[in-house]
């Protein structure tokens, strides 16, 4: 376990204690800044092992502790993970023991970020997180709430018990091992002319988070994605598309052999009937565009035989429950995840969201949280429904 310098370092001591209670052997690596917050003796007493701190510690065997620790560990957990450490490991820098250990480690890596809410929200920090996730690093949190500086927002380190739960969950047998999942994500672009197109505000973050979690759960993931500024999760097969018709063709082709289809993309309902060969010039005070309806991708998947487990999404500005339930029934879906858009928090192009999930005979509310955590919660529901639908296959 790596401990970085931040006020949340005191929580790391409790995390070591919780992990030890679950019969895990823990070795602790502290950065120089971490030792300013918590004394190494605390971690030594809780872990039962000497604390590692210096990259070139002549007292360690052969002065190569980063290699020995990397080979010893079954899992590397950095908690708290500061913005500085996330930036270093995202770009392969190795100027201390912990960052060097990360580069040498061949085991799964988890990070539990902790920092000021403005630092977490900075574009470069989000880019570093996305980069790490594309490398297969698992991110736990951060959580929202009051921070040591007195500000409110995302940035608190997730509580030790929850971090332990997620780490232990990773060690459990993969509940989706060998299951073929197709996920559509992001917006579509419907061209008007060589310059302009019709699109929407979808960022693809929810679909990409679901893809990352499905890969972690052992599934074979095909990600059909519209144009987004995100890195595809390591282990997922990316199929890039642009228009709704291209997405339709790709989804139908790959869903014929899929066990589960998750339609998280925001597909354009209509496209221009004609595509101008040259740029449309400004001419007159008004203009008109004739639109034609795009095919309904999720309804088409639900008509396939054999039919995969089909999960839809509904983004609504009003009467969310009724619209979602109607879509669930009329399109023969197995689940539908509905969320509000146009609100103060959540929805399109946001790092946070909340969902109301409906299925025939049941429903569940998933409260506002970051989309990666939300993806875990939703995928747990999907997995449950998959195993209910396929008891023989999964016995």
N, C-alpha and C positions, 0 to 999 in steps of 0.2 A: 504494500500500500504506500503510495506516494502522498506526502503532505506538503502543501504549498503554503506560502505566507499570506495569511488573511485571518480576520477575526473568527472565521468559521473553523479555524484549526482546532479550537476546543471541542467541536463536534466530532472531529476525527478520533479523538481519544475514546469517546463513547462508541464510535463505529468499530474500533478495534475490539472493544469489550464485547459488543454484540456478535461480531464475527467469531470470536473465540468461544462464545457460548454455543455457537452452532458447530463447534468442533473443527473449525478451520485453523490452520497454522498461519500466522501472520508475521511477515517481516516488514519493518517500516523504514522508508527512506524519507528523510526530511530535507527540504531546501534550507539554505542559510536564513532566508526570511522567516520560514516556519519556526525556526529555533528561537526567533525573537518573540513569538507568541506563546509557545508551549515548550517546556523543557524536555529534551530527549529522554530524561529519566522517567517521565510519565509514560511514554510509549514503551520504554524498555520494561517497566513494571507490568504493563497491561499485556504486552505481547509475549513476554518471557524471552526476548532476544535483544541483543545489542542493536541500537539504532544506527543505520547507515546514513552518512551525510556527505562525505568528501569523495570526489571522483578519483583522486590519487591518494588514497589512504594506505600508507605503507604498512599499517598494522593489519590490513585485510590480506587474506591469502593472495599472493602474487600481484597485489595491487590491481586486481582486475575484477573488483566486486560487481561491476555492472554486468559483466558476462555471466558470472556465477549466479547472481540473483535472477537474471533473465532466464537462465536455463532451469533454475529451481522452481520458478513460479508457474502455477497452473493458470493464474489470472492476475493481471495488473490493474489496480484500482487507484486512481488519483483523486483524492478527496481531502480538502477542497482543491479544485483545479482553478487557478487564477487565470485572468486574461493573458498575462505574460506567458505562463506555461502553455496554455492552449495555442498561442501564437508560435511559440518555439517548436512544439512537437508537430504542429500542422505544416511547418516548413522545413522540418528535418534538422533544426539546429540542436546542438548537443554540447552545451558549455557547463553543465553540472551533472551530478550523478543521476538525477531523476530523468532529465531529458535524454541522456545517453542510454539509460536503462530502457526507455521507451523504444529507442531505435534498435536496440539489441533484442527486445522481447519478441518472441514468436507466438505467445499465448494471446487469448482475447484481452482487449483493453477496454476499461470503463473509465469515464471521467464524470465527476460531479461538480459542475461549475459553481463558483461563488464569487460574486463581485457586485459593485454598485450597479443599480438598474440602468443608468445611462451607459456605462461601459458594456453591459450585456447587450443593450439595444444598438450599439454602434455597428455600422455596416461591416466593418473589417472583422469584428468579433464573430458576427453571424457567418461571414465567409469562411473564417477559420473553423467554426463548428461544422459547417457543411463539408468543408474539405476533409476534416477528420472522419466524419460519418461516411464519406465516400471511400475512405481508406479502411472502413470496417470498425471504427471506434464506436462504442456504445455510449451515448450521452444520457445521463440521469439528471433530469431537471434542467435549469434551476426552478425553484418554487417562488411564488409571489408572496409579498407581505412586507412588514416593516423591517427596515434594514438598520444596521448599527449606526449608520450616519444620520438616521432619522427620516430618510426618504422611503417612499413606498414603491413597489413594483417587482418585476422579475429580477432575480439575482441571488436570492437566499439559497444556501446549500440545502438540498433535500434532507429530511430528517434521517438519522442513521438507520432506524428500523426499516424505512422504506428502501434505502440504498441496499441494505442487506437482503431484503425480499427480492429486489430485482436481480441482484447478483446470484442468489440461490435459484431463482427461476431460470436463469441462463443455464445453470448446471443440470436442470431437470431434462428428461428425455424430450426431444423436439416433437411437440404435439402435431406439427404440420410437416414432419419429415416425409419427403417424397410427394407431397401434394402439389399439384400444378395450379398456380394462381396467375391469372391475368388481371392487371390493374391498369386502368386508364387514368391519366392525370393531366392537369394543366388546361389551358384554353385551346380553342381552335382559331385559326385565322382564315377568314373568307375574303379573297381578294376582289377588289373593285376594279383596279387597273394595275399597271406595273409598280405603282407607288403606294397606293392606299389599300387598307383592308378593314373588315369589321371583326372585332374581337371583344373580349370581356376582361375583367380584372382578376381572373383566377391566376394565382402564383404557382400552383402545383404543389405547394408545401404539404398539404394533407395527403395527397396521393403518394408523394415521394416518401413521407414518413411511414405510411402503411407498407410500402414496398420494402423499406429498410427493416421494419419489424417482422414482416413475413419471411424475409431472408434469414433473420436471426432465429426464427421459429423453425427453420429447416425446410421451408417451402422452395419449390422451383418457381421463381418469379419472372414473369414477362411484363415489362413496364412499357405501355404504349403511351407516349407523351407528346403533347402539343408543345409549342415553343415556350420554354421557361429558362430562367437563369439559375438553374440548380444542377448539381452534379448527381448523376445516377448512383444509387447505393451500390457498393461493391457486392458482387454476386448476383445482381439482377440483370436480366437481358433487356437492353433498352431498344425500343423500336420508335425512332423519332418520326413524327408526322406533323403536318401543318393544318390541313383542312379537315372538316367533318367527314367528308367522303373518304379521305385517306385513313382517318381514324376508324371509320366503319369497316373498311376492308381489312385493316390490320387486326382489329378486335375480333371480328367474326372468324378470320382465319385461325388465330391462336386459341380462341375460345372453344373451337370444335374438340380440342383435346384437353381442355381445362377442367379442373375439378371445382374451382371457384372463380367467379368473375366479380371484381369490385369496380363499379363505374364511378370513379371519383373525379372524372374530367368534367369541365364546364363546356359542353359541346354547343356550338351555335345552333339554334333552332332553324335558322334560315340562312341562305346564301344568295348573293346576287344572281339573278337569272342569266345575265350576260356579263362577260369579263371584257372590259374595254382594252383594246390592243395598245393604246397609248394613253398617256396621262390625261385624265378628265380635266378640262379647263374650266375656270370660273366664268360662268356665262349666265347673266340674269340674277335676279334676286332670290329665286327659289330653284330647286332641282328635285328630281325624283329618282328613286332607285326601285326597280321591281325585284322583289325577293321571291325565292322559291323554297319550299320546305326541305330540310335535310332529313335523311332517314333516322329513325329512332333506334339508336344503337342498343340500348339496354333491353328494349322490348324484343329486338331481333335475337339477342343472346338468350333471352328467356324462352324463345320458341325453338331453340336448338334441341335436337334429340341425339344423344341423351343431354338433358339440361344440366348445366353446372349449378352450383349454389350461386344465386345471383343477388348481389348487394348493390343497391342504388343509393344515390345522394339526391337531396332536394334542398335547394337554397331559396328561401322565401322571404318576402318582405311583409306578408300578412297571412293570417289564417294558416299558420304553419302545420298544425296537426291534421287538419282536414285535408289539405293538399297532399301531405305526405301519405296519409292512409289511402287516399284515392289512387295515388300513383302506385303504391304497394300492391293494391288489388288489381287495378286495371292493366298493369304491365306484368302481372304474375311474378313479382319479386319475392325473394325469401326474407330479405331485410331491407330497410331503408333508413339511412341516417340523414336527419333533417336539421338544418341550422338556419338561423336568422342571418340576413344580410342587410346592410344599410343601417346597422346599429352602431352605437358608440364603441363597442368592443367586439372582436371576433369577425368571422366572415372572410370575404376575399382579401388576399394580399396581407394577411395578418399572421403573426406567429402564434396566436391563441384562438381558441374556438370552443364552442359548447355544442353538444349534439343531443337530439331526441331520437332515439333509435326505436323503430317499430318493426314488429313481425306479426304474422297471423297469431292472434291470441295473446300478445304480450308487448311490452314496451319498457324502455329504461332510459333515464336521463343521465347523460354524462356531463358533469359540470364544467364550467369554463376553466381551461388549463392550456398549457402549451401543446402544440399540435403533435409533438412526438409522444408525449404522455397520453394524449387523446387517442393516438393511433394504437398504442398498446391496449388501451381499454376496449376500443372497438374491435380490434383483432381477436381479443379474448372472447368477445361475444360471437364473432364470426366462427371462430374455432369450435365453440360450444355447439353452434347450430350445424356445423359441418359434421361433427361426430354424432349428433342426434340423427342426422339424415343418412349417415353411412355407418350404422353400428356393426355390420358384418365386416366391411372393409377395414374397419379400425379395431377389430377385436383381436 
